[in-house]
Amino acid sequence: MEMRALVLEDYGARPRLETVAYNPPGPGEVLVRIMASGVCHSDLHVVTGTLPLPVPAVLGHEASGIVAAVGAQTQRIRPGDHVVVTWIPSCGRCFWCLRGQPELCEAANAGAVSGTRPDGSSPLAWRGQPLHPFSWAGTLAEYAVVPETLVIPIPPQMPWEEAALLGCAVQTGVGAAWRSPLELGDTVLVVGLGGVGQNIVQGARLKGAGRIIAVDPVAEKRDLARLLGATHTIDPAAEDTLTAVLDLTEDRGVDVAFEAVGRPELLALAFNATRRGGTAVAVGVPAPNDDVAVNAFAFPSQEKTLTGAWLGGSYPPRDIPRLVALWEAGRLLLRPLVSRVYRPEEAANAFDDLQAGRIVRGVVRFDQSG
């Protein structure tokens, strides 16, 4: 069987819409007809080679769609279900899954690094060679063959573009805030207001933060952060961020700071802007070999904590239904996050717009019928 998919042939190349072959779903797998797929900075990191996952690859790892077929041994999902596709197929059996950290699943990590199924095969092929679906998902395509554990049912009335964002950006951002030490009334700093950073703002609002300070050089992104719950915004091109944060917090610093860009100097800034006894959380994805320099004396003398959040510490079968419930109640805003909807033929342009900082989240719509 054939379909159109956005293929990255090699690092640094421009992704292209190509005709590729795909297999029916195998045991424990699901075939999803993709309706909408978001374009994430992690996809861009693969394009640039910053995140050196296997190529050639089909990009994309957050999407919404309709289940077209299921393989043997599937249990929860049926053809016709409206679903979100996400990107960490936790096994439920490894050391990390059994310790309640499914986002760190050993099998899922191995699959993402290899770009293959556990047996070394791929459901996709192009020009006679295997194609690697990005992080077992490969959702920038008309169809995706994925493990059942990546597929979460959603209400049929949920708009495709909004639902797609639950697969990564919303889970990661909201989850990072929910699982941080943030307490009711705390002051929060969010550095970087892309798709993940905006959802950290939402998550902090939902968890009861008193003040939310949002930092980004793009005015439109700061305005969106205000809509989503930020109480203060800082333009780092116009004023020194650390000085501005200290001015807003009586020189103490914030209770919890989040870095959502993936740049070491911004993670150091978040750490330095945190009060004594506070926590800085790395959420943005840096290059694998990047190092961050922070003051070692601050750990014992100020009892600061520096930690990370991978997919926001989320477990999709548990957390996506919670996020849907908040959306249904009008408490989680999704439509404002969609900066632009692209046709499949325009998908590569979404990467240009993302790299230039022109969008929060671009969504590629593979079916324009509704």
Backbone torsions as a table, in degrees:
resi	resn	phi	psi	omega
1	MET	NA	150.7	-176.7
2	GLU	-125.6	156.2	178.0
3	MET	-155.5	172.5	171.9
4	ARG	-96.2	140.0	-179.6
5	ALA	-148.5	153.6	177.4
6	LEU	-87.3	110.8	-172.7
7	VAL	-105.9	131.4	169.5
8	LEU	-102.1	111.3	-176.7
9	GLU	-74.3	-39.6	-179.7
10	ASP	-159.0	161.2	179.6
11	TYR	-57.4	136.5	178.7
12	GLY	86.1	-13.3	177.8
13	ALA	-78.2	159.0	176.1
14	ARG	-83.3	127.3	178.2
15	PRO	-59.2	143.9	-177.7
16	ARG	-130.7	145.8	174.5
17	LEU	-79.2	117.6	-175.0
18	GLU	-128.7	159.0	171.1
19	THR	-87.3	123.8	-178.0
20	VAL	-128.3	162.2	178.2
21	ALA	-97.8	146.3	174.8
22	TYR	-138.7	151.3	-179.4
23	ASN	-95.0	158.3	171.0
24	PRO	-62.3	160.6	179.8
25	PRO	-66.0	137.8	176.0
26	GLY	-89.0	-169.3	179.2
27	PRO	-57.8	129.9	179.3
28	GLY	74.9	10.4	-178.7
29	GLU	-113.1	162.8	-178.2
30	VAL	-133.3	139.2	172.4
31	LEU	-100.1	119.7	-178.1
32	VAL	-113.0	126.8	169.7
33	ARG	-78.3	112.9	-174.0
34	ILE	-77.1	128.1	175.8
35	MET	-98.3	-40.4	179.9
36	ALA	-149.9	142.3	178.9
37	SER	-137.8	131.5	177.1
38	GLY	-78.6	157.9	176.3
39	VAL	-113.2	118.4	-170.6
40	CYS	-110.3	157.3	175.8
41	HIS	-59.9	-28.8	177.6
42	SER	-64.7	-37.1	173.5
43	ASP	-60.9	-44.1	179.4
44	LEU	-62.5	-36.8	178.1
45	HIS	-62.5	-33.5	176.0
46	VAL	-69.5	-41.4	179.2
47	VAL	-58.5	-44.3	-177.4
48	THR	-80.3	-12.3	-176.9
49	GLY	87.1	0.0	176.9
50	THR	-62.4	-35.9	175.6
51	LEU	-112.0	95.9	-168.0
52	PRO	-82.3	65.9	174.8
53	LEU	-82.6	162.8	-172.0
54	PRO	-61.2	141.4	173.1
55	VAL	-126.1	157.4	0.4
56	PRO	-68.1	148.0	-172.9
57	ALA	-134.7	153.3	165.1
58	VAL	-98.2	119.6	-174.6
59	LEU	-78.8	172.6	175.9
60	GLY	101.2	136.4	179.4
61	HIS	-150.8	14.0	170.7
62	GLU	-138.4	127.4	-173.1
63	ALA	-160.7	168.6	170.8
64	SER	-131.4	155.1	-179.2
65	GLY	-179.2	-168.0	-177.8
66	ILE	-120.0	132.8	179.2
67	VAL	-68.4	121.1	-179.3
68	ALA	-93.6	-32.8	-179.6
69	ALA	-162.5	158.5	177.1
70	VAL	-130.3	149.5	176.8
71	GLY	-86.9	178.4	176.2
72	ALA	-63.4	153.1	174.8
73	GLN	72.0	8.1	172.0
74	THR	-75.6	150.2	-171.7
75	GLN	-124.3	-39.0	-171.1
76	ARG	-99.6	-26.4	-165.6
77	ILE	-107.0	140.8	180.0
78	ARG	-127.8	150.9	174.4
79	PRO	-54.2	139.2	-178.3
80	GLY	95.0	-15.9	177.9
81	ASP	-62.4	138.9	168.2
82	HIS	-85.5	132.6	-170.6
83	VAL	-142.5	160.6	164.3
84	VAL	-101.9	139.9	172.7
85	VAL	-107.2	127.4	179.6
86	THR	-118.2	-160.8	-165.0
87	TRP	-139.0	10.4	173.7
88	ILE	-124.6	97.0	-178.7
89	PRO	-81.0	77.5	-175.6
90	SER	-61.5	140.4	-173.5
91	CYS	-82.9	-24.7	-178.5
92	GLY	79.3	2.3	-174.4
93	ARG	-125.4	-19.8	-173.8
94	CYS	-77.4	175.3	-178.7
95	PHE	-53.4	-46.1	-174.7
96	TRP	-74.0	-41.8	177.7
97	CYS	-59.8	-42.9	-178.5
98	LEU	-70.1	-19.1	176.2
99	ARG	-93.2	9.9	178.2
100	GLY	79.3	25.2	177.5
101	GLN	-124.9	62.0	-175.4
102	PRO	-63.7	-22.4	177.9
103	GLU	-67.0	-15.7	178.5
104	LEU	-104.3	16.9	-175.3
105	CYS	-47.4	130.6	-178.4
106	GLU	-64.3	-43.6	-178.7
107	ALA	-67.2	-40.3	179.8
108	ALA	-65.5	-41.2	178.6
109	ASN	-63.9	-42.8	179.6
110	ALA	-62.9	-39.4	179.1
111	GLY	-67.5	-37.7	178.2
112	ALA	-65.7	-41.6	-178.3
113	VAL	-68.8	-39.6	-177.7
114	SER	-83.2	-25.5	-176.8
115	GLY	70.0	23.7	-177.5
116	THR	-136.9	170.2	168.7
117	ARG	-68.8	169.2	178.4
118	PRO	-56.7	-28.8	-179.6
119	ASP	-86.5	4.7	178.1
120	GLY	89.6	-1.7	-178.9
121	SER	-91.8	170.8	174.9
122	SER	-132.1	144.5	176.8
123	PRO	-78.6	-2.5	-173.9
124	LEU	-121.5	149.6	176.7
125	ALA	-146.7	151.2	-178.9
126	TRP	-151.7	127.4	-179.6
127	ARG	54.4	37.3	175.9
128	GLY	78.9	7.0	179.0
129	GLN	-126.8	155.5	179.6
130	PRO	-64.0	145.2	173.1
131	LEU	-108.1	143.2	-177.7
132	HIS	-101.5	112.0	174.3
133	PRO	-70.1	127.4	-176.4
134	PHE	-59.9	121.6	177.9
135	SER	51.1	43.0	177.4
136	TRP	68.8	4.1	-173.6
137	ALA	-107.9	-67.6	-179.4
138	GLY	60.0	55.2	-170.0
139	THR	-89.5	-6.2	175.9
140	LEU	-83.4	67.7	-173.6
141	ALA	-161.6	165.6	179.4
142	GLU	-72.4	-27.5	176.8
143	TYR	-138.6	154.2	174.1
144	ALA	-134.6	132.4	173.9
145	VAL	-102.7	110.4	-169.8
146	VAL	-134.5	158.1	172.2
147	PRO	-60.6	145.7	-179.8
148	GLU	-56.8	-30.4	-178.3
149	THR	-66.7	-13.3	177.8
150	LEU	-90.0	-1.0	-170.3
151	VAL	-115.2	121.7	-175.8
152	ILE	-123.3	122.5	179.9
153	PRO	-63.8	147.7	177.2
154	ILE	-134.3	164.2	178.8
155	PRO	-65.7	143.0	-177.9
156	PRO	-63.1	-22.2	-178.2
157	GLN	-82.5	-3.2	-176.5
158	MET	-75.9	128.1	179.3
159	PRO	-61.9	140.5	-174.4
160	TRP	-60.5	-45.0	-175.8
161	GLU	-62.4	-39.0	-179.6
162	GLU	-72.4	-43.0	-178.8
163	ALA	-61.6	-37.0	-177.2
164	ALA	-56.2	-36.0	-174.8
165	LEU	-68.8	-18.3	177.4
166	LEU	-66.3	-21.8	-175.8
167	GLY	-66.5	-28.3	179.4
168	CYS	-143.6	-64.9	-169.3
169	ALA	-56.8	-46.7	-175.8
170	VAL	-72.9	-46.1	176.5
171	GLN	-55.5	-45.8	-175.0
172	THR	-66.8	-49.0	-176.0
173	GLY	-70.1	-52.7	-179.9
174	VAL	-62.9	-42.3	-179.5
175	GLY	-62.4	-40.1	178.9
176	ALA	-60.3	-40.6	178.3
177	ALA	-69.7	-43.3	-178.1
178	TRP	-62.1	-37.4	-173.6
179	ARG	-97.5	6.8	174.1
180	SER	-82.3	171.9	177.5
181	PRO	-75.7	7.8	-179.4
182	LEU	-51.3	128.8	178.2
183	GLU	-116.8	163.6	-178.6
184	LEU	-53.4	126.6	177.5
185	GLY	87.6	-3.4	-178.4
186	ASP	-67.2	161.7	174.4
187	THR	-101.3	131.9	-172.4
188	VAL	-123.8	144.2	172.8
189	LEU	-116.7	133.3	175.1
190	VAL	-123.5	115.8	-179.4
191	VAL	-101.7	112.0	-178.8
192	GLY	102.0	119.0	-172.1
193	LEU	-120.0	47.2	168.7
194	GLY	-79.8	-158.3	-177.1
195	GLY	-59.9	-38.9	179.7
196	VAL	-75.3	-46.9	-178.5
197	GLY	-59.5	-40.4	178.6
198	GLN	-62.2	-34.3	179.9
199	ASN	-80.1	-23.2	168.5
200	ILE	-63.9	-41.7	175.7
201	VAL	-56.9	-48.1	178.9
202	GLN	-62.1	-43.4	-179.6
203	GLY	-62.8	-39.4	178.2
204	ALA	-65.2	-40.3	176.3
205	ARG	-62.1	-45.5	-178.7
206	LEU	-64.7	-29.6	-179.6
207	LYS	-86.1	-5.3	173.1
208	GLY	99.0	23.2	176.8
209	ALA	-59.2	143.4	178.7
210	GLY	-80.4	-47.8	177.7
211	ARG	-128.6	137.7	179.0
212	ILE	-126.5	114.1	-178.7
213	ILE	-101.2	120.2	-174.3
214	ALA	-114.6	134.2	-173.3
215	VAL	-123.1	126.3	174.1
216	ASP	-168.0	144.5	179.7
217	PRO	-76.3	-11.1	-176.5
218	VAL	-95.4	120.9	-174.7
219	ALA	-60.5	-41.3	-178.6
220	GLU	-63.1	-34.4	178.4
221	LYS	-71.6	-35.6	176.1
222	ARG	-66.2	-39.3	178.1
223	ASP	-62.9	-41.8	178.5
224	LEU	-64.0	-40.1	178.5
225	ALA	-60.7	-37.3	176.1
226	ARG	-61.5	-43.4	179.1
227	LEU	-61.5	-36.0	-175.6
228	LEU	-85.4	-8.7	175.3
229	GLY	138.3	-6.4	179.3
230	ALA	-65.6	139.0	177.5
231	THR	-97.8	-23.1	178.4
232	HIS	-140.8	146.8	175.6
233	THR	-130.2	151.3	-179.3
234	ILE	-130.5	132.9	172.5
235	ASP	-96.6	106.9	-175.8
236	PRO	-68.2	-13.2	176.4
237	ALA	-81.5	-17.1	-176.0
238	ALA	-107.1	-21.9	-179.3
239	GLU	-151.2	157.7	179.2
240	ASP	-72.1	122.5	-173.4
241	THR	-62.4	-47.0	-177.3
242	LEU	-62.3	-43.4	178.4
243	THR	-61.2	-43.8	-179.4
244	ALA	-63.7	-40.5	178.7
245	VAL	-64.3	-43.8	-180.0
246	LEU	-65.0	-36.4	177.2
247	ASP	-63.5	-33.7	-178.7
248	LEU	-81.1	-13.0	-173.6
249	THR	-124.2	25.5	179.0
250	GLU	54.3	39.2	177.5
251	ASP	68.2	10.0	-179.4
252	ARG	-84.4	-40.1	-167.4
253	GLY	98.9	173.3	-175.5
254	VAL	-88.5	162.6	178.0
255	ASP	-72.5	-44.5	179.3
256	VAL	-137.5	132.9	177.7
257	ALA	-121.4	141.0	-180.0
258	PHE	-122.1	133.8	172.2
259	GLU	-106.7	122.0	-172.2
260	ALA	-122.5	26.2	-179.5
261	VAL	-112.2	-42.1	-176.8
262	GLY	97.9	27.1	177.8
263	ARG	-113.2	126.3	-174.7
264	PRO	-55.4	-38.7	-178.2
265	GLU	-67.7	-27.6	177.4
266	LEU	-78.8	-30.6	173.9
267	LEU	-67.1	-40.0	175.5
268	ALA	-62.3	-39.5	176.7
269	LEU	-61.0	-45.9	179.4
270	ALA	-60.2	-42.1	178.3
271	PHE	-62.4	-45.2	-178.0
272	ASN	-68.6	-25.2	-179.6
273	ALA	-85.9	0.2	-179.0
274	THR	-90.3	140.1	-179.1
275	ARG	-70.1	168.5	171.0
276	ARG	-58.6	132.4	-178.0
277	GLY	80.7	2.8	-178.6
278	GLY	-91.4	-176.9	-174.9
279	THR	-132.8	134.1	170.7
280	ALA	-109.0	135.8	-174.6
281	VAL	-120.5	123.1	175.0
282	ALA	-86.6	116.7	179.7
283	VAL	-116.3	-37.6	176.0
284	GLY	-63.8	153.1	-175.7
285	VAL	-100.8	110.7	177.5
286	PRO	-85.2	179.3	172.1
287	ALA	-66.5	146.7	-174.5
288	PRO	-56.3	-29.2	-177.3
289	ASN	-101.4	8.9	178.5
290	ASP	-68.0	144.1	173.7
291	ASP	-117.6	153.9	176.7
292	VAL	-120.9	139.0	179.9
293	ALA	-108.0	116.9	174.8
294	VAL	-131.6	163.1	-177.4
295	ASN	-74.0	117.1	-177.0
296	ALA	-65.4	-31.5	-177.9
297	PHE	-64.4	-24.1	-178.3
298	ALA	-67.7	-22.5	-179.1
299	PHE	-69.8	-54.6	179.0
300	PRO	-77.5	-39.2	-171.7
301	SER	-77.8	-28.1	-178.5
302	GLN	-115.4	-1.8	179.3
303	GLU	53.8	39.1	176.2
304	LYS	-80.3	155.6	177.4
305	THR	-123.4	135.0	172.9
306	LEU	-120.4	120.8	-175.2
307	THR	-139.8	-177.7	-179.0
308	GLY	-134.2	168.0	177.1
309	ALA	-141.5	117.9	-179.6
310	TRP	-104.2	119.6	-170.8
311	LEU	54.6	28.0	-179.7
312	GLY	65.0	19.9	-176.9
313	GLY	66.0	22.1	-173.5
314	SER	-83.4	155.8	169.8
315	TYR	-122.8	102.8	-168.8
316	PRO	-51.7	-44.5	-179.5
317	PRO	-60.4	-26.8	178.1
318	ARG	-87.8	-43.4	-166.5
319	ASP	-90.6	-31.7	178.9
320	ILE	-63.8	-43.1	174.7
321	PRO	-59.8	-34.9	176.5
322	ARG	-64.9	-42.0	179.5
323	LEU	-66.2	-39.4	176.9
324	VAL	-61.4	-42.0	179.3
325	ALA	-62.2	-39.6	177.2
326	LEU	-67.4	-37.5	175.8
327	TRP	-63.8	-43.7	-179.7
328	GLU	-63.2	-31.0	179.1
329	ALA	-83.2	-2.2	-179.8
330	GLY	79.7	12.4	-176.8
331	ARG	-96.3	-22.3	176.4
332	LEU	-109.4	119.0	-177.1
333	LEU	-95.8	126.3	-178.4
334	LEU	-116.2	-42.2	-176.8
335	ARG	-55.8	-41.3	-179.4
336	PRO	-63.9	-18.5	-179.7
337	LEU	-75.0	-21.1	-176.0
338	VAL	-83.1	102.2	-177.3
339	SER	-75.1	-38.5	-177.1
340	ARG	-159.9	144.7	174.7
341	VAL	-106.5	128.9	-176.1
342	TYR	-110.1	146.9	168.3
343	ARG	-76.3	158.8	179.1
344	PRO	-54.0	-36.8	-179.9
345	GLU	-67.1	-17.5	-179.4
346	GLU	-101.3	4.4	-170.4
347	ALA	-57.2	-39.7	-179.8
348	ALA	-62.6	-29.7	178.8
349	ASN	-65.3	-28.5	178.5
350	ALA	-61.7	-34.9	178.0
351	PHE	-68.8	-38.0	176.3
352	ASP	-62.1	-45.6	-178.3
353	ASP	-66.5	-37.6	178.4
354	LEU	-65.2	-46.0	-178.7
355	GLN	-64.8	-32.9	-179.8
356	ALA	-82.7	-4.2	178.8
357	GLY	77.3	19.5	-176.6
358	ARG	-84.3	-14.0	-176.6
359	ILE	-133.4	155.2	169.4
360	VAL	-85.5	-54.9	176.1
361	ARG	-143.9	122.8	170.3
362	GLY	-94.9	143.7	179.9
363	VAL	-125.7	128.7	175.2
364	VAL	-93.5	122.7	-178.1
365	ARG	-99.9	115.1	-177.2
366	PHE	-89.7	-9.4	174.9
367	ASP	-139.8	120.3	-173.5
368	GLN	-96.5	13.4	-171.7
369	SER	-83.2	-12.1	179.3
370	GLY	160.1	NA	NA
